[in-house]
């Protein structure tokens, strides 16, 4: 099994916990587009979406919930 890069797991954990890419970006000290790119790369690496993106923020998909528990 190949694990995702740690650099991608930090923004995932923050976005999952906070429900917002902007809030995750503020916490991590990076831009919101940087968090968005890192999450897109992580989803591509895993081959499935981790978040449902809505106007109200982020919610986790089943795959996202599984990864959150593992992280």
Buried (B, 14 or more C-beta within 10 A) or exposed (E): EEEBEEEBBBBBBBBBEBBBBBBBBBBBEBEBEBBBBBBEBBBEEBEEBBBEEEEEBBEBBEBBEEBBEEE
